[in-house]
């Protein structure tokens, strides 16, 4: 008999990509995996190996900014879930999120078995109340949750992040050089952003060191990348693709880069999913142990002991944003140089396999 399992991860792109190994574990034992994702993470969910279908729900208790509670929208999601014959559901959350509102939604949809990790008393909302995983990287945490529900990665799966292939080819008009890196200056939260004027200085220094620097960003970040390109004043050495790429195109550009320089934001995890080393400008408002790009070489820049540590602030609470403003552009250049041999090693390993 066919078995359909729903995997829930209602956060942003990076959260969904980090759920990839857990999804593959479920897919190894299920006939069909459906993913319930938020609007910001849905495109990433469609790129995960093992996912057959994606249902989008703008969740009022997870999304940021949170959607308004809408009885009609919630009812429509319950109806949609109830019609697809789900045998079991697993709710994946970060350590600071409760799975119980989502579990209520799933029970209203008639899903017979719902599993999640919960520190709160779940009443009849959870059929499997799983223990809270250890303080580990987020992909490992989610793997531990699905393991508690009886799902294991298949033999030979290395547990790293991954996306579906093939990825789209680069547009020839971009004139990408063999030796290019990606700089992604945007972040979802200002507290995690490296200052734009320092980005411009770093991009200029990288260009002077012979790099073609490809700037990437969301549609809403066009002005940011354009301003950095202008201030860097490095001419043809800078390619500004801010706001011009779909998610699969961004993945393709990241996959062919030597290194990606990026803050703690979704594209850092997308870089990991295409096996590209990362220079991580990491603000410690969330734990690096949990949220660094997983499974690839990483150089971490930023004061991890700054007063904002573990506050989960979205706007920097410390005057001057010292955790990241203290990072000199020359440190970024050195970190890139350090990671280039790692990219060569990864490419050689990919050829051998």
Steps between C-alpha positions, in 0.01 A plus 500: 500500500629844406627711790488882490694696762472874558812686616437847644752784507330840492799736522724661241725369225793411724281310747348296218836422340631390839209255516621331181681205661197430721274511195722249320483270802121509486499454122709185531209325676194682362337461161422871483628799698295819509645809662305773675704820470460872545499738202864597559619141515277341236741538206776340705265214593436435129875462448549235770570145382222271615219758505209412269262790571505825697204661676547866592362639825572852626519401865402759765704336778827439310541748213695821542336737448213292628184476295175621652287219642249433225229240569426454130865450401555254784184313406610479136832350606325246722274404209794468260691278741196283566454419130843355418496185710781566747585200716745672732645845567825620659524859621850647485565811707793692642573455870316823591181418307200300618367236260163485675303760298611321184409164651149633568471598133609152393259326737215714367599372155451144625863389484511188718862513621680825584855511640707790632747599767321692774597621846136595564222263596338409165173349619355305208676710234805275468497125452879490536641757739872491430772617732681828436814431291846597618657839436630416153495639147144550376516230228612248762227616736231438240651166408475403866131594502413284198715221642279509808205449268667195347676640192871459424719626218563227243841341480740713300327831573757731659238713675615824341269763353398450138271630225362343187716488189546593224516871576448756221796608290645845553389770258789554254430874518632502857853420377587307813872445538646165611622667817204675658351524844155600620435777751146501640460808721130480583348340809147448625580680828703823541673356806671245273615747234860600432506880443459599134802732500719212621352272236603755237853515637525121514369461144753755378788320672389166361482644149848650539617151595385369163156369585190549295244580770141401429253686719172320567186598687122480507277732301468720808882527517561646154585842638736345756706306245494789253626740767780263601605450137508877445691574820752222434590667170658184357343517154488177301623296795153526658188332364184617672229233483299641789129431447559318171510134604241238579596267782622221271704754301654629822587142593672456165704820541600396852595149388757624248649764731833437671375649828186673630523794740169537682336573834280267702219481247338253260757513216770389744315170533435490126877530448546203734237306306705540179831419677662844483720626789370796696653805665232557763449851635314358797325720755468299825136593565439129432748222583762433235513141620145456374490726198832508317484359144512125550728248335736734310821683594415824682701792634304687767552875534334712766530529876316194630526626859338840430231622744225417247585130528195267503250788521325400173472873432397605153624856551843541660457590869859625535608842375739478208419137411843391633464127434529559124624857458823383665570270202752667268471454121857368503381214724246403235771497233720274717207268573422466129863416429491239775194328353602483133703178545196348674289568191759325284492201733120481491496515120755218479289288736189566287684385187613179672144419612 
